Every structure is written in C-alpha cells, then in structure tokens.
Amino acid sequence: MKATLRIVLLVLMLGASGATQADAQKTPAQERLAKAEALFKERCKAAGEKVYRTAENVEGIFLMKLRLTSNYEKQFEMDDPYGHDSTGNEYFNSFLVGRNQNGSLTRREDAVRQGYRYVEALNPQDGKRYRYTGGMKVVGKKDVNAKGVQMAMERNPNYDLNIYAFVLDKTPATGPQPHYGVTYDDISSREDRDYWIAGSSLKVIDLNTNEVMAERIGYMMDRGQGSNAGGRSPWLLAARYACPEFPIDGSRQSYQVGQTRNFVEKVLKPIQEK
C-alpha cells in the first residue's frame, strides 16, 4: 500500500515538474497570447443578445451615432471595431436595401427582406436632421453590341437592358423624429485594448421613454496581438475570433457587413409593402 502511494506521489511530482518546464519554455509572445485569451474568455461571459421588447410595422429609425471612418489597425481608438460594418452612405444603405432570398439587392416589392422605408440622422457638418430613403433605380443601359447582351437578347426577346443600382436620397427631415433609435458604444477597457480586445454595445432605444428595448454585447480579439506582418489588419482579422461569432465564408473572411441591421430587425420589425 505504501509502495503504491509513493508511486502516485512520484507521478504527480513528475507531472507538476513537466508542466512547470513547459510554462518556463513559453516565449513572451506565447505568454502574452495566453493572457489575452484568458481575458477574452472572461469578457465573453457577458457577451450575447438581450431583447426586452419588440415593435411591429416600423417605418423608419433614427441613427443616433453614425459610422464615418474605418479602423483596422488603431489599437486605442475607441470607435467600436466589433460593431463596425460599413461607413458613410453605405451605413444608411444597409438599413434600406431590399434583398432577395439569396441576399442580393433587389426592388422592395420583390424583396424577402425589404428593410426600412427611411432612416434619419443628424448631419455632423450642419447639425441638422435629414431623412434618407432609397431604392433600386435605372442608372444606365447595357451595350446592345456586347456579345453577352446579344446572346441574352436572342434567348429572351423581353431581356431587360436597364442597368440598376441602389440610389440614396437625402432630404431635410420635418416633423418629429422617429420613435425608435439605434446607437452603439465602445465598452473596451484600457486592459482590453492592451491585449487587442475590442468590446461593443449595440442598443435599440425607445426615444419617447428612453427605454432600452434590446442590447447586444460583443467582443473580439486579434490573435496576432497587433502584428501587421504581411500587411495584416489586426481589427479586420480579429472579427474571426469574436463572441458572438460572425458568419465566416470559405476563405475565412468574416461577415461584419449588415450586422447592425440584422440585430435591429429582430427588435424593430420593418413594415412590409403590400
């Protein structure tokens, strides 16, 4: 019995010694990544979506914050890299475009996801409120002499020669602002950013009562810890290591585009065209 106990103790001692040696052999980069992953895992405990109340037949929304620039490599710029999906006019477009079953742009009346009829926001240049609307419009004609077009016309006498694109319209807003607003905040701490972790809060708010109707908390981390070797963009690649996760395509490229609308539509259901 004593011999068996000595063997067990010896095995435990050897195991502990092996673990200590393995830790001692870690490079500074490996140690840093291990600390980053531990912190990221802790942050992810708070990540997820919470929907407290929804609303039906919503025509338009107020964008309380705009996304004006992209940040792929600035470590301490607190501009919510996790929540970034598009900037400028594309951010407005993302809430308005109609999409068919395959996700392609289409006319509202043909869309499975029609989007909102309008969005409103304050213009940072003049401080005034504007309404943004848009739709698929004819922007040109196809070349009837192009080989592919000729073949299409031969197969289909009613082939449409129009070229379509989504066109955004901007007009001064009148009347009261929309009932519901969308905003975001960067919730990263200095320690988070030291380890290339970005935290995000996306909220849907009832602007009449200031009630938070829903919130999504998300985090992501660059496993390269800010390395720009080979032209890599730390925050762009960090989206592959996120909670909640973003969809990933076959080339391991993450889909952040449209994520804000995806969440907002769970809460504020857009009115559908008849």
N, C-alpha and C positions, 0 to 999 in steps of 0.2 A: 504493500500500500504506500509506504514511504517512497519507494523507488518510483512508483507511478507519479506521485506528487512532484518529485524532483524533475521528472521528465517534462511534466506540464509546465512547471515554472521555467525550465530551460527554454522550452519552445516559445513561451510568452516573452521572455527576455530577448531571445534572438529576433522575434518579430518586431519588438519595440526598437531594437537596435537597427534593424533593417529600415524601418520607417524613418528613424532619425537620420540615417545616412542618406536616404532618398531625399528628405527635406533639405539636407545640407548641400546636396548636389544640384538643387534647383538654381537656375540662373536668375538674376534680378528681373529679367523680363517675365519669366515664368511665375515668379513670386508676385509680381505686380498684377499679372493676369488673374492669378488665383484670388487675390484680394478683390479685384474688380468683379469677378464672377460671384464671389460671396456677397458683395454689396448689392449687386444686381439682383441676385436671387432674393435677398431680403426686401428690396424695393418692390419686386414683382408680387409680393404677398398682398399689396394694396391695389394692384392693377385690376382692371376689369370695367365692365359697364353696369351702371345702375340707372334704371328707368323708373321714375316715381309716378309719372303721369304722362299720358299721350293726348294728342289732339287730332281730330279728323278734319278733312276738307280744308287744309291750309293753303291759301293762295300764294302768300309771299312771306318772306322772313327778313329780319334786319341783321346785317352782319356788323356786330359791334366792334370787331377788330378785323383789319384786312391783312393779307399776306403780300407784302410788297417786294421782298427780295428773297433769294435762295441762299441758304447757308449749308455748305457741305464740308467745311473744314475748320471753322472758327470755334475753338474749344469752349470759350467762356462767354459767347454771345447768347444771352438768354432769350432766344426767339423761337423756342419750341420746335426743334428739329424733328421730334417724333410726329407731331401733328402736321408737319409741312406736306402739302400735296401739290399745290400749284400757286402761282403768283400772278399779280396784275389782273388783267381781264380774264385770264383763264380761271381764276378763282371764282369770279362771278359766273362764268360759263358753266362751271362744274355743277352748279345748283339748277341750271336752267335747261340743259340739253336733254332732248329725248333720246332714249336708247332702245334698240330692239332687243330681242331675246339673246342675240349674240354679243350684245354690248356695243354695237356700232351706232354711230349717230344716225338719227332719223327724224322725220317730222313728228310733232307732238301727237297728232291724231293716229300715227302708226306705231307709236312707242309703247313698249311694255312698261318702261319707267319714264313717265312724262316729265318729271321734275317740277319745280315751282313755276308759277306764272311770272313772278318777278322777285327780285331781291333789292333791298335798299341799304345804303351805307352813307356815312359822312365822307365827303371828299377831303383828304388831308391837306390839300392845297388851299381851298377856299372855306372849309368848314361847313359847307352846305350839304344838305341831304339830297341824294339823287336816287332815282329808280332805274334799275337795269332790267331790260327784257331782251328777248332774243329768239331766234328761230332759224330753221334751215331756209335759205333763200338762194335764188339763182344768181350766181356771180359771174357766169360766163357760158360760152358754148364750146362744145367739143369740135375738133377739126374733122370735117367730114371726109377729108382726104387721107387721114391717118388709117393705116392698114387695119388696126384692131377695130376702129369705129366702122369702117366699111364692112368688115365681116359681121359685126353685130347688127348693122342695118339690114344686111342681106338675110340674116336669120330672123330678124324681128322688124317688120315694117313700122311698128309703133315705137321703135327704140328711142328713148329719151336722150336728146342731145344736150340737154342742160347740164351745167356743172353747178353743184350745190355746195354750200358751206354754211356753217353756223355763224350768224351775224349778230353782234351785240349792239343794242340800242341803249342810249343813256339820255335821260331827261330829268329836269328838276322835279323833285318829289313834292306833292301837295297833299294837304290833309294830314291826319295823324299818322305817326309811324306805325309799322306793323306790330301786331300783338306779341309776336314771339321773336326772340333774339338768339343769336349764336355767338359765343365768344370762346377764347382759349387763353391759357396761361402756361408759362414755363414754370414747373414746380421743382426744378433741379436745385440741389444744394451745391455749395462750393465743393464739398467732398465728392458728390456725384460727378461733377464736371472734371475734377482731378483725375477720375478714373474713366473719363469719356462715357459717362452715363447721362442721358437726357430724359427728363420727366415731363409729362404733359397732362394738362387738364382741359377737356373739351366739354363745354356746358351748353345746354339749351335752357333758356330762361323765359318765363312769362314776364314780359316787360310791364304789365299792368300791376303786378303784385310783387315783382322781384323774386318770385318763387323759382327755385332750381328744379326744373322738371326732369332733367336727366344729366348724368355726368359720366364721362369716360376718362379713366386714369390709365396712362400708358407709359412704359419705359423702354428704352433701347440702349444698347451698349456696343461700342466699337471694340471688337476683339483684337484689333491691331493696335489699340491704345494710341491712336492718333498718327500712326505711321502713314506717310504719303509716298512710300516707295512704289515705284512703277506707276506713279500718277494716281494712286488710290485716293478716294474721297471718304474720309472717316465717317461722317454722318450718313452719307449715302449708303455705305456698306453696313452701318450699324442697324439699318432697317431690317436686315436679315436675322438679327438677333434681338427680337423685340417681344414684349408682353403687354397687351395681347399681340399675337403674331399677325403679320401682314401676309396676304397671299403671295406665293412665290411661283414664278414661272419656271420653265425647263432650264433656263440659263442661270437660275438662282438670282434673278433680278426681282426685287420686291415691288409690290404694287401699293404705293402710298397714294397715288393719284385717285381722287374721288372718295377717300376715306371719310372726310368730314361729312359729305353728303350722305354716305352710306349710314352713318350713325344718326344724323339728324332726321333722316326719313323714317327711322324706327320710332321716332318720338312725334314728329310733326308730319302727318300723312298728307302728301300733296293732293289737292283736289284734282279729279280726273276729268278730262274732256269727254263730253257726251259723244 
